[in-house]
Amino acid sequence: MARLRYFLALWASKAAYALLRLLKHNATMFPGQVALTLCPDYFAQTRKCPHVFCVTGTNGKTTTTNMVADLLTAAGYKVVSNRYGSNINTGVATALTHSVGIFGKPKVDALALEVDEKFSRKILPYIHPDYLVVTNLFRDSIKRNAHPEFIFNILNTYIPKETRLVLNADCLQSSRLCPGNERVFFAIDKLPTDVTACVNLINDFSVCPECDTKLEYEYLRYHHIGKAYCPKCGFRSFDGDYRLTNLDYDAGQITVLHDGAESVYPIVNRALYNVYNELAAIALLTDFGLSRETLAKALGGMGVTETRYKETKAGKTVLIRTMAKGQNSVSCSRTMDFVGHESGERSVFIMVDDMYERKDSHEFIGWIWDVDFEFLDQPDIRQIILAGPRCYDYQLRMLVAGIPAEKLVVEPDEFKAVDVMDKDVDKLYLLHDTSTLDLAIEVEKKILAVFPAAQQREAAQ
C-alpha cells in the first residue's frame, strides 16, 4: 500500500510539473507539495541516486549549490539540483521527483540540493546525504530563525551520523557541528585587510563556548569570521584541511593548499563571501574525488548565478545587479562592505523591501539597524537611491550612519527613482532582496533603456 501511494504521488508530482511548465511557471515547489501531500514519507520512499550532496547555512547556499552542480556536470555527472533557491521540503521533493523515472528508478548520478537550515529537520534525516556543506551560521531573520544557536541546535540534532561534513573553519558557530561525524574544514589564511577587533555592528560569537571568557582573534574578517582563541582555556578555531593561502584579485586566481600540495583556481567572483562559497565547493568536490585539473578548468568558465549577481553595460555605466538579502542583516552588511570598497565613481540603488509583506504594510524594519550601512559613507559613492515603500525608514538609517543628506534620493516608486537619479557614474549597484528579484529585473530594463539615451544627450550638450 505504501509503494502504491508513493507511485501515485510521484506521477501526480510529474504531471503537476508538466502542466505548470506548459503554463510557463517555474514549477519549483508545487510539484513537491503535491508529492508530500499524497505521500508524507515521500523522501524516505524515493530511491536515491548514487551520490547525494547537500548545502546549508545562513548565507551562500544557492551560490554554492549551483557551483557544485555545475562542477559535477562539467566532470561528466548527470545532476539534478534545486537551482533556484527552492530549499524547503517542497522544493527538495520537486528535485527528487526529477531525479527518478516514472517507475521510481534513479535516472541521474547525483543530487546537489540546497537545504534551508530551519527545514533541515524535515529533510536531512530522510534523504541521508553523503556530504553536507555548512557555509556558515549567522544571525538571520529574527522573526523566522530566532538566533544562530537555535539553528545550530536544529542542525546538530538532525544531521545524520553517517553524513560527511564540509565545514567552514573560520566560522566559530558552524564549525562546531556534529563532532562525532567525519568532518573536513576549509579556511582562508590571514589577509592584508583583516583586523583583530570586530568593526561590525553584529558579532554573535564573542565569548568562549567552554568558559565564557571573551575571545581574542589572531585575525578577524567580518562579524565572527576569522581565527579566534580563548586566552583562558585554550579553545580555538579549527585549522583548515583546505586552506586558501593566496587571494590574487589582480591575477584573478586563488591558491588552495591541501595535503601539502598547492593548486591554483580562477576566481569566480571578487566578493569575499563568494570566494568562501567557491572554496567550499572546491573542498567538497576534491574530497569527493574530482581532480584539481577538472575543477580548475570548469571554474574558469563559471560565474555566480544571475539571480545573485549580474553585470551589464548601461551606456558608459557598468550596471551591477546583486542581492542584498532583506531581513538578514549580516548578508546585507556583506553586500554593503563589498560595494563600499569597490572603486570608481558610483551610485547605489537600494530596493530590499520584502515583496510579500509590503502589500499589507507589516514588514519588520528593525533589522536595518543591524546593517553596516556605514560602509557606504565613501567619497566616491556619489548618490544613494532609496526606493520602495520603506524608503523613508532607510533615509533615517542612512542619516544616522553619517551619510550626507544631499547624497540621498528618496522615492517610493522604484521606476520613478530611475528618472530622477544621476546617470553620469562609472558604476551603478542595484541591490535587491530575494523577493524583489523580478521587480529589480524590470527596474534594470528601464535603467538599460534610459541611461544610454541620457548620457548621449549630455555628451551632445
C-alpha positions in Angstrom: 0.0 0.0 0.0 2.8 2.4 0.9 4.5 1.8 -2.5 1.2 2.4 -4.4 0.7 5.6 -2.5 4.3 6.6 -3.4 3.8 6.0 -7.1 0.6 7.9 -7.2 2.4 10.8 -5.5 5.3 10.5 -8.0 3.1 10.5 -11.1 0.9 13.4 -9.7 4.1 15.4 -9.0 5.4 14.8 -12.5 2.0 15.7 -14.0 1.9 18.9 -11.9 5.3 19.9 -13.1 4.5 19.3 -16.8 1.3 21.3 -16.5 2.9 24.2 -14.7 5.8 24.4 -17.3 3.2 24.3 -20.1 1.7 27.4 -18.4 5.2 28.9 -18.3 5.6 28.8 -14.5 8.9 27.8 -12.8 7.2 24.8 -11.0 9.9 24.7 -8.4 7.8 23.9 -5.3 4.2 23.0 -6.1 5.1 19.5 -7.7 6.8 18.7 -4.4 3.9 19.9 -2.4 1.7 17.6 -4.3 4.1 14.7 -3.7 4.3 15.3 0.1 0.6 15.8 0.4 -0.2 12.5 -1.2 2.8 10.7 0.3 4.1 12.2 3.6 7.1 9.8 3.6 8.0 10.8 0.0 11.6 11.4 1.0 12.0 8.0 2.6 10.2 6.2 -0.3 12.2 7.8 -3.1 15.2 5.7 -4.2 18.3 7.8 -4.1 20.8 8.2 -6.8 24.4 7.1 -6.2 25.6 10.4 -4.8 23.7 13.0 -2.7 25.3 16.4 -1.9 23.5 18.9 0.3 24.4 22.5 1.2 23.0 24.5 4.1 24.0 27.5 6.2 22.8 31.1 6.7 24.4 32.7 3.6 25.8 31.4 0.4 23.6 28.3 0.0 22.3 29.0 -3.5 25.6 30.1 -5.0 27.5 27.1 -3.5 24.9 24.6 -4.6 24.8 25.9 -8.1 28.6 25.8 -8.3 28.6 22.2 -7.0 26.0 21.2 -9.6 27.9 22.9 -12.4 31.2 21.4 -11.4 29.7 17.9 -11.2 28.1 18.4 -14.6 31.4 19.6 -16.1 33.0 16.4 -14.7 30.6 14.2 -16.6 28.0 13.5 -14.0 24.3 13.7 -14.7 22.9 16.0 -12.0 19.5 17.2 -10.6 19.6 20.3 -8.4 17.0 22.8 -6.9 18.9 25.6 -8.6 16.6 28.5 -7.9 16.7 28.5 -4.1 13.6 26.3 -3.6 15.3 24.9 -0.5 12.4 23.9 1.8 10.8 20.5 1.9 8.6 21.1 -1.1 11.4 22.3 -3.3 13.6 19.4 -2.4 10.7 17.0 -3.1 10.4 18.5 -6.5 14.1 17.8 -7.2 13.6 14.2 -6.0 10.7 13.9 -8.5 13.1 15.0 -11.3 15.8 12.5 -10.2 13.7 9.4 -10.9 11.8 7.9 -13.8 8.1 7.1 -13.8 8.8 3.7 -12.2 10.9 5.3 -9.4 14.3 4.2 -10.7 17.1 6.9 -10.3 18.0 8.4 -13.7 20.8 10.7 -12.6 24.2 10.2 -11.0 24.0 12.9 -8.3 21.7 15.2 -6.4 23.0 18.7 -5.5 20.5 20.1 -3.0 20.2 23.4 -1.3 18.6 22.8 2.1 17.1 25.6 4.3 18.8 25.3 7.7 15.5 25.5 9.6 13.8 22.9 7.4 16.8 20.6 7.6 15.0 18.6 10.3 12.3 17.6 7.7 14.8 16.7 5.0 18.2 15.5 6.1 17.2 12.5 8.3 15.2 11.1 5.4 17.5 11.6 2.4 20.7 10.8 4.3 23.1 12.9 2.2 26.6 11.5 1.6 28.1 15.0 2.0 26.7 18.2 3.7 28.4 21.6 3.3 27.6 24.1 6.0 28.7 27.5 4.7 28.3 29.5 7.9 25.8 30.3 10.7 24.9 33.9 11.3 22.1 35.9 12.7 19.2 35.8 10.2 15.6 36.9 10.1 14.7 37.3 13.8 11.0 36.6 13.1 11.8 33.3 11.3 15.1 32.0 12.6 15.3 33.4 16.2 19.1 33.3 16.8 22.1 31.3 15.5 22.2 28.9 18.5 18.6 27.9 17.7 19.6 26.9 14.2 22.8 25.3 15.4 20.8 23.0 17.7 18.4 22.0 14.8 21.3 21.0 12.6 23.3 19.4 15.4 20.2 17.2 16.2 19.1 16.2 12.7 22.3 15.8 10.7 22.6 12.0 10.1 25.6 10.5 11.8 26.9 8.9 8.6 26.9 12.2 6.6 30.4 13.6 5.9 30.5 17.3 6.8 32.4 20.1 5.0 32.6 22.9 7.4 33.9 26.5 7.5 36.8 26.5 10.0 36.6 30.3 10.1 33.0 30.3 11.3 33.1 29.6 15.1 29.4 28.7 15.1 29.0 26.2 12.3 32.5 24.6 12.6 31.4 23.1 16.0 28.6 21.0 14.5 28.4 17.2 15.0 31.9 16.4 16.4 31.0 12.7 16.1 30.7 12.9 12.3 33.5 12.7 9.8 34.5 16.3 9.1 36.8 18.3 6.8 37.3 22.0 7.1 38.1 24.9 4.7 39.5 28.2 5.7 41.2 31.4 4.3 44.6 32.3 5.7 45.2 35.8 7.1 44.5 38.6 4.5 46.0 42.1 4.5 42.6 43.6 5.1 42.0 41.5 8.3 41.7 43.1 11.7 41.8 41.9 15.3 38.7 43.6 16.6 35.2 43.5 15.2 34.2 46.6 13.2 30.7 45.4 12.5 27.5 46.1 14.5 26.9 42.4 14.9 29.2 39.7 16.5 27.2 36.8 17.6 30.1 34.7 18.9 32.3 36.9 21.1 32.8 34.7 24.2 34.3 31.2 24.6 31.7 28.4 24.4 33.7 26.5 27.0 34.4 29.0 29.8 32.6 32.2 28.8 35.9 34.2 28.6 36.0 37.0 25.9 37.6 35.5 22.8 40.6 37.1 21.2 41.5 36.9 17.5 44.6 36.2 15.6 42.7 37.8 12.7 39.1 38.8 12.1 37.5 39.2 8.7 33.9 40.2 9.5 31.4 39.6 12.3 32.7 36.4 13.9 34.5 35.0 10.8 38.2 34.7 11.5 40.7 32.7 13.6 39.9 33.0 17.3 41.2 31.6 20.6 40.4 31.7 24.3 43.2 33.2 26.4 42.0 31.2 29.4 41.0 27.6 28.5 42.8 27.1 25.2 39.7 26.8 23.0 40.5 27.9 19.4 39.3 27.8 15.8 39.8 24.7 13.8 42.6 24.5 11.2 41.6 24.2 7.6 42.2 21.0 5.7 41.7 23.1 2.5 43.4 26.4 3.1 43.2 29.4 0.7 46.8 30.7 1.1 46.8 33.4 -1.6 44.0 35.6 -2.9 45.2 37.5 -6.0 42.5 39.8 -7.4 44.8 41.3 -10.0 45.6 37.9 -11.5 42.0 36.6 -10.8 43.1 33.5 -9.0 43.2 31.8 -5.7 45.7 29.3 -4.3 44.4 26.4 -2.2 46.7 24.2 -0.1 45.6 20.6 0.6 47.7 17.6 1.7 50.9 19.6 1.2 50.2 20.5 -2.4 49.1 23.9 -3.7 46.6 24.3 -6.6 45.6 27.4 -8.4 42.0 28.2 -9.4 40.3 31.1 -11.2 38.2 33.5 -9.0 34.6 33.1 -9.9 33.5 36.4 -8.2 35.6 39.0 -6.5 33.3 39.4 -3.4 35.0 37.8 -0.4 31.8 35.9 0.6 31.7 34.4 -2.8 35.3 33.4 -2.5 34.3 31.4 0.6 31.5 29.8 -1.5 33.9 28.8 -4.2 36.4 27.4 -1.6 33.6 25.3 -0.1 32.7 23.8 -3.4 36.4 23.1 -4.1 36.8 21.4 -0.7 33.7 19.3 -1.1 34.4 18.0 -4.6 38.2 17.5 -4.1 37.3 15.4 -1.0 34.7 13.6 -3.1 37.4 12.7 -5.6 37.3 15.1 -8.5 40.8 16.2 -9.8 42.2 19.6 -9.2 42.6 20.0 -13.0 39.0 19.2 -13.7 37.8 21.8 -11.1 40.2 24.5 -12.3 39.2 24.1 -15.9 35.4 24.2 -15.0 35.8 27.2 -12.7 37.4 29.1 -15.5 34.2 29.4 -17.4 31.9 29.8 -14.4 30.1 32.8 -12.8 27.8 33.4 -9.9 24.1 32.7 -10.8 22.5 35.8 -12.3 19.8 35.7 -9.6 22.6 36.7 -7.2 25.0 38.8 -9.3 24.9 40.2 -12.8 27.0 42.8 -14.6 25.8 44.6 -17.8 26.5 47.9 -19.5 24.1 50.8 -19.5 25.8 53.2 -21.9 29.1 54.0 -20.3 27.9 52.9 -16.8 28.6 49.4 -15.5 25.3 48.2 -14.0 25.8 45.6 -11.3 22.6 43.9 -10.1 23.3 42.0 -6.9 21.4 40.6 -4.0 21.3 42.2 -0.5 19.2 39.7 1.4 16.4 41.5 3.3 15.7 40.7 6.9 19.2 39.3 7.0 21.5 42.0 8.5 24.7 40.0 8.1 24.2 39.2 4.4 23.1 42.8 3.7 26.2 44.1 5.5 28.5 41.9 3.4 27.0 43.5 0.3 27.4 47.0 1.7 31.0 46.2 2.6 31.6 44.9 -1.0 30.0 47.9 -2.6 31.7 50.4 -0.2 35.2 49.1 -1.1 34.7 49.0 -4.8 36.5 51.6 -7.0 35.2 54.3 -9.3 32.5 57.0 -9.1 29.4 55.1 -8.3 25.8 55.1 -7.2 23.9 52.6 -5.1 20.2 51.8 -5.8 18.6 50.1 -2.7 15.3 48.2 -3.1 15.3 45.5 -0.5 11.8 45.6 0.9 10.0 42.3 1.3 7.7 41.9 -1.7 5.3 39.6 0.2 5.0 41.8 3.2 4.9 45.2 1.5 1.3 44.7 0.3 -0.1 44.7 3.8 2.5 47.2 5.2 3.5 44.9 8.1 7.2 44.3 7.3 9.5 44.3 10.3 12.0 47.0 9.6 14.1 46.9 12.8 16.7 44.7 11.1 18.1 47.6 9.1 19.6 49.0 12.4 21.9 45.9 12.5 23.1 46.5 8.9 26.5 48.2 8.4 25.3 51.0 6.1 28.3 53.0 7.4 30.3 51.2 4.7 28.5 53.3 2.1 29.9 56.6 3.6 32.6 56.8 0.9 33.6 60.0 -1.0 33.4 58.2 -4.4 29.9 57.0 -3.8 28.1 60.0 -5.3 24.5 59.0 -4.8 22.4 56.5 -2.8 18.9 55.9 -4.2 16.4 54.7 -1.7 13.3 53.2 -3.4 10.2 51.3 -2.3 7.6 51.6 0.5 10.2 51.7 3.3 12.4 54.4 1.7 11.9 56.9 4.5 13.0 54.3 7.1 16.1 53.8 5.0 16.6 57.5 4.8 16.7 57.9 8.5 19.1 54.9 8.9 21.5 56.4 6.3 21.5 59.8 8.1 22.3 58.0 11.4 25.1 56.2 9.5 26.6 59.6 8.7 25.8 59.8 5.0 25.3 63.4 3.9 21.6 64.2 3.1 22.5 65.7 -0.3 23.7 62.2 -1.5 20.3 60.6 -0.8 17.5 60.3 -3.4 14.3 59.1 -1.7 11.4 57.9 -3.9 8.7 55.3 -3.0 8.2 54.3 -6.7 11.2 52.3 -8.0 10.6 53.3 -11.6 10.3 57.0 -10.9 13.5 56.8 -9.0 15.3 55.9 -12.2 14.1 59.1 -13.8 15.4 61.4 -11.1 18.8 59.8 -10.3 22.2 60.8 -11.5 23.0 59.0 -14.8 26.6 60.1 -15.1 28.5 57.5 -13.0 31.1 54.8 -13.7 29.1 52.1 -11.8 25.6 51.6 -10.5 24.8 48.9 -8.0 21.2 47.8 -8.0 20.6 46.0 -4.7 17.5 43.8 -4.3 16.0 41.3 -1.9 15.3 37.7 -2.8 11.6 38.5 -3.0 12.1 41.6 -5.2 14.3 40.0 -7.9 11.6 40.1 -10.5 10.9 43.8 -9.8 14.6 44.5 -9.8 14.9 42.9 -13.3 12.2 45.3 -14.6 13.9 48.3 -13.0 17.2 47.0 -14.6 15.5 47.0 -18.0 14.4 50.7 -17.5 18.0 51.6 -16.5 19.4 49.9 -19.6 16.9 51.9 -21.7 17.2 55.3 -20.0 20.9 55.6 -19.1 22.5 55.4 -22.7 20.0 58.0 -24.0 20.6 60.3 -21.1 24.3 60.0 -21.5 24.2 60.7 -25.2 22.1 63.9 -24.6 24.5 65.1 -22.0 27.5 64.4 -24.3 25.8 66.4 -27.1 25.3 69.4 -25.0 
